[in-house]
């Protein structure tokens, strides 16, 4: 499982631990990823592994459906494009 958020694109960064004597050792800055169930109006519960920043953004936009509807496909990763198509298809089936 990749350590990358499919919504915000945040991933692992590399840097140094710097001691008092200025000795540098490599380290990794890992994003704060959480496995959560996001409630979709069309699909119901969807489990995603998102960064905390992405969770806040989704809640601010009004849910995963509203967030994906307003985002252009070019800015979304393939995993989120598939989810967007699933949500749109389920919404059409409910409406029609």
N, C-alpha and C positions, 0 to 999 in steps of 0.2 A: 504494500500500500504506500503510495507516494505521500510524502509529507508536504502536500501542496493543497491550498484551498481552491476549490473549483469556482468560487464566486469572486473572491478578491484577487486570486493569483498569488497570494503570499506563499513563499516557500522558504527553504533553508538558506540562511546566509552564513558566510564564513568570515571569521575574524581572528583576533588574537586575545589571549589572556596576557595582560602585561603586569609583571610583578613590580615590586618596589625598586628592584635593581634593574628594571627595564628589560628583563628577559621575556621574550615573546614565545608563547606556545599556541599552536593552532586550537581553535574551538569552533563549534557550530552553534549558531543562533537558530533554534527550532521554533516555528510558529506555534501559537497557542491554538491547536486544533481540538475541537470538541465534536463528539458524535451525538447528534441530536435528532429528534423527530420533529420535522417542520410540518405544520398542518396546512394542507392545500385544500382549497374549496372544491376543486374538481376531482382530485385523486384521493383525498383523505390524508393519512399520515405518510410522510416520506422521510426515510432515514438518510441523513447527509453528514459528512465529516467536514465541518466548516470552521473557519477561524472566528474568534470572538468578535472581531471587527465586522465580518460578514453577517453574523447573527444580528448584531445591532442594526446594520444597514437594512436587512430584510424586515426587521420589526418596524423600523422607521418608515419604510416604503409601504407598509400595509400588508405584508405577507409575501410568501414565495411566488404566488400567482401574479400579484401586482408588480413585483420586482422584475420577474422574467418577461412580463408583457411589455414593459417600458424599455428594457435593454435591447439594443440592436444585436442581431445574431453574430455580427463580426466581432463584438467585444466579449462574447461568451465562449468558454471552452466547450469542446465537443460533448462532454458529459452533461453540461447544463443545456446545450441545444437540444439534446434528446429529451431531457426532462421537460423543456418548454414545449416541444412537439406533443409529448404525452399529455400535458396539461391542456393544451389547445384542443386536442382531439377529444379528450374526456369532456371538456366544456361544450363542444359542439354536439356530442352525443346527448348530454343532459338537456341542452336547449332544443334540439330537434327531435 
